[in-house]
Amino acid sequence: MIPIEVENRIAKYFFHTYLPDDVMSKIEDKLLSTCKWVKEEDLDYDELARMAIEIMDRQLENKRLR
């Protein structure tokens, strides 16, 4: 099993290297608008990840990454 810290570093690298700017902006807009009204300890991280994945799936459908 890959340690969670390694997975997080890989995900950050992918986000900043391969994710198109417009897709990253959509994810940031959605997550920031959701998170700014909720205390950090009350955030549902699974739900936030699901929202980001849905945006990526929709935006990257039929597109190739570098």
Residue frames relative to the residue before (quaternion, step in Angstrom):
aa qw qx qy qz dx dy dz
M 1.0000 0.0000 0.0000 0.0000 0.00 0.00 0.00
I 0.4188 -0.6993 0.5252 0.2443 3.55 -1.00 0.90
P 0.4774 -0.6659 0.4810 0.3120 3.60 -0.83 0.91
I 0.6077 -0.6004 0.3907 0.3428 3.58 -1.06 0.82
E 0.6221 0.5462 -0.3448 0.4425 3.60 1.01 -0.73
V 0.6459 0.5003 -0.3148 0.4831 3.59 1.03 -0.77
E 0.6315 0.5239 -0.3297 0.4669 3.60 0.96 -0.82
N 0.6541 0.5176 -0.3112 0.4554 3.58 0.94 -0.88
R 0.6608 0.5016 -0.3079 0.4658 3.59 0.95 -0.83
I 0.6352 0.5138 -0.3252 0.4761 3.59 1.02 -0.79
A 0.6537 0.5162 -0.3103 0.4582 3.59 0.93 -0.90
K 0.6506 0.5066 -0.3157 0.4695 3.60 0.93 -0.86
Y 0.6362 0.5213 -0.3256 0.4664 3.58 0.96 -0.84
F 0.6573 0.5117 -0.3066 0.4606 3.58 0.89 -0.96
F 0.6460 0.5373 -0.3188 0.4386 3.58 0.84 -0.99
H 0.7717 0.3954 -0.2026 0.4550 3.55 0.73 -1.06
T 0.7150 0.4438 -0.2589 0.4741 3.59 1.16 -0.43
Y 0.8360 0.2649 -0.0912 0.4719 3.59 0.78 -0.98
L 0.6206 0.5518 -0.3621 0.4234 3.59 1.07 -0.51
P 0.4563 -0.6904 0.4806 0.2901 3.60 -0.72 1.01
D 0.6309 -0.5802 0.3724 0.3560 3.56 -1.09 0.78
D 0.6646 0.5111 -0.3232 0.4389 3.60 0.92 -0.84
V 0.6386 0.5052 -0.3265 0.4800 3.60 1.05 -0.70
M 0.6501 0.5098 -0.3175 0.4653 3.58 0.93 -0.86
S 0.6360 0.5304 -0.3274 0.4549 3.59 1.01 -0.76
K 0.6445 0.5144 -0.3175 0.4682 3.58 0.99 -0.82
I 0.6449 0.5088 -0.3153 0.4753 3.58 0.99 -0.83
E 0.6673 0.5015 -0.3041 0.4590 3.58 0.85 -0.96
D 0.6451 0.5246 -0.3249 0.4506 3.60 0.90 -0.86
K 0.6854 0.4912 -0.2834 0.4567 3.57 0.86 -0.98
L 0.7171 0.4512 -0.2672 0.4591 3.57 0.80 -1.00
L 0.6590 0.5056 -0.3223 0.4541 3.59 0.92 -0.81
S 0.6655 0.4935 -0.3154 0.4628 3.58 0.94 -0.82
T 0.6509 0.4959 -0.3119 0.4829 3.59 1.13 -0.58
C 0.7313 0.4737 -0.2406 0.4277 3.58 0.89 -0.97
K 0.6299 0.5970 -0.3614 0.3409 3.59 0.98 -0.69
W 0.7122 0.4357 -0.2616 0.4843 3.61 1.17 -0.38
V 0.6916 0.4464 -0.2608 0.5045 3.59 1.29 -0.06
K 0.4844 -0.6364 0.5091 0.3180 3.57 -1.01 0.76
E 0.6192 -0.5892 0.3690 0.3649 3.56 -1.02 0.81
E 0.6864 0.4893 -0.3030 0.4445 3.59 0.90 -0.84
D 0.6805 0.4723 -0.2870 0.4811 3.61 1.25 -0.30
L 0.4720 0.6866 -0.4414 0.3331 3.60 1.26 -0.06
D 0.2956 -0.7163 0.6056 0.1810 3.54 -1.14 0.75
Y 0.2740 -0.8155 0.4903 0.1398 3.57 -0.05 1.32
D 0.6080 0.5465 -0.3537 0.4544 3.59 1.08 -0.64
E 0.6599 0.4995 -0.2991 0.4750 3.58 0.98 -0.86
L 0.6410 0.5162 -0.3273 0.4642 3.60 0.96 -0.81
A 0.6489 0.5021 -0.3145 0.4775 3.59 0.97 -0.84
R 0.6379 0.5295 -0.3290 0.4522 3.59 0.97 -0.83
M 0.6468 0.5156 -0.3216 0.4608 3.58 0.96 -0.85
A 0.6624 0.5023 -0.3062 0.4638 3.59 0.92 -0.88
I 0.6588 0.5075 -0.3094 0.4612 3.59 0.95 -0.85
E 0.6283 0.5272 -0.3380 0.4616 3.60 0.99 -0.77
I 0.6442 0.5067 -0.3225 0.4736 3.59 0.96 -0.83
M 0.6603 0.5015 -0.3155 0.4615 3.60 0.87 -0.90
D 0.6518 0.5198 -0.3201 0.4500 3.59 0.89 -0.90
R 0.6775 0.4909 -0.2874 0.4662 3.58 0.91 -0.93
Q 0.7330 0.4539 -0.2401 0.4460 3.57 0.79 -1.03
L 0.7541 0.4005 -0.2098 0.4764 3.58 1.04 -0.74
E 0.3694 0.7416 -0.4853 0.2794 3.56 1.28 0.01
N 0.8526 0.0568 -0.0990 0.5099 3.57 -0.85 1.07
K 0.5850 0.5308 -0.4002 0.4646 3.62 1.15 0.48
R 0.3366 -0.7168 0.5736 0.2097 3.50 -1.17 0.63
L 0.3314 -0.6991 0.5913 0.2276 3.53 -1.10 0.69
R 0.7906 -0.3388 0.2063 0.4664 3.54 -1.10 0.71
